Amino acid sequence: MTDAVALTRSQLVEEPLGGRTWRGALTNLGDRLYTGLTVEIRFVDGDGRAAGGLSGRAERLAPGSGLELQSRLRAGAAGLRVGTLRWAAADGERGEIELWEV
C-alpha cells in the first residue's frame, strides 16, 4: 500500500502578511481502488514537538487520483509527519501505517 499511495506534493506557501500555508497531496500511484482512506498529518517544530496538524479523508481513491490537503501553519512549524494512514481495498484488504516521516 505505501508503495501505491504517496505524498506527491508538499509545498510551503509564504503569505504577504507573514503567515504560512502548507499544501500537499496524497496520490494513488497503484492500480487498485482504495476506499475509506484517512490520513492524519502532524506538523512539528525544530525539536520534533507537536506544532499543529490536520486530518483528511477520501471515500474513494481511484488509481491516478489524489487527496488534496491544506493547512495554515503555526509559528515554529518546521517539519511534518504522516501520523496515521488507514485504508481498505476492494478485495477486502485493510491496513494502517503509523508515523511516516517526510
C-alpha positions in Angstrom: 0.0 0.0 0.0 2.6 2.6 0.9 4.2 2.0 -2.5 0.8 2.7 -4.1 -0.2 5.9 -2.1 2.5 8.5 -1.8 2.9 12.1 -0.8 3.3 13.6 -4.2 3.1 17.3 -3.3 4.4 19.1 -0.3 4.5 22.9 -0.7 5.0 25.7 1.7 3.3 29.0 0.7 4.6 32.2 2.3 1.7 34.7 2.5 2.2 38.5 2.0 1.3 39.3 5.7 3.8 36.8 7.1 1.6 33.7 7.5 2.4 30.3 6.0 0.2 27.6 4.5 1.2 24.0 3.7 -0.4 22.3 0.7 0.1 18.7 -0.1 -1.4 15.8 -1.9 -1.5 12.0 -1.4 -1.9 10.2 -4.8 -2.8 6.7 -5.6 0.1 5.6 -7.9 -1.1 2.0 -7.9 -3.7 0.1 -9.9 -6.2 -0.6 -7.1 -9.2 1.3 -5.8 -8.8 2.3 -2.1 -11.8 3.2 0.0 -12.2 4.8 3.4 -8.7 6.4 3.2 -7.9 8.6 6.2 -4.8 10.4 7.0 -3.5 12.5 9.9 -0.7 14.9 9.3 1.3 16.3 12.2 3.4 19.4 12.0 6.5 19.6 14.3 8.8 22.3 15.4 12.6 22.1 15.1 12.8 19.9 18.3 10.2 17.4 17.0 7.4 18.7 19.3 3.9 19.0 18.0 3.1 22.3 16.3 -0.3 21.6 14.8 -1.9 19.1 12.4 -4.7 18.2 10.0 -6.9 15.3 9.0 -8.1 14.3 5.6 -10.4 11.7 4.2 -11.3 10.2 0.8 -14.3 7.8 0.5 -12.7 6.6 -2.8 -9.2 7.0 -4.1 -9.1 5.5 -7.6 -5.8 4.8 -9.4 -4.3 8.1 -10.5 -6.5 10.3 -8.3 -5.3 12.3 -5.3 -6.4 13.6 -1.9 -5.7 17.4 -1.7 -4.6 18.6 1.8 -4.1 22.2 3.1 -3.4 23.8 6.5 -2.3 27.1 7.9 0.9 26.6 9.9 1.6 27.8 13.4 4.7 29.8 14.1 7.5 27.4 14.7 6.3 24.6 12.5 9.4 23.2 10.8 8.5 19.8 9.5 5.8 17.2 9.0 4.9 13.6 9.7 2.2 11.5 8.4 0.9 10.4 11.7 -1.5 7.7 10.6 -2.7 6.4 7.2 -5.6 3.9 7.1 -7.2 2.3 4.0 -9.4 -0.5 2.7 -9.1 -2.1 -0.8 -11.9 -3.5 -3.0 -10.5 -7.0 -2.3 -11.2 -6.6 1.4 -7.6 -5.8 2.4 -7.4 -3.3 5.2 -4.3 -1.6 6.6 -2.9 1.1 8.8 0.6 2.7 9.0 1.7 4.8 11.9 4.2 7.7 11.9 5.6 8.0 8.4 8.3 10.8 8.4 8.7 13.1 5.5 
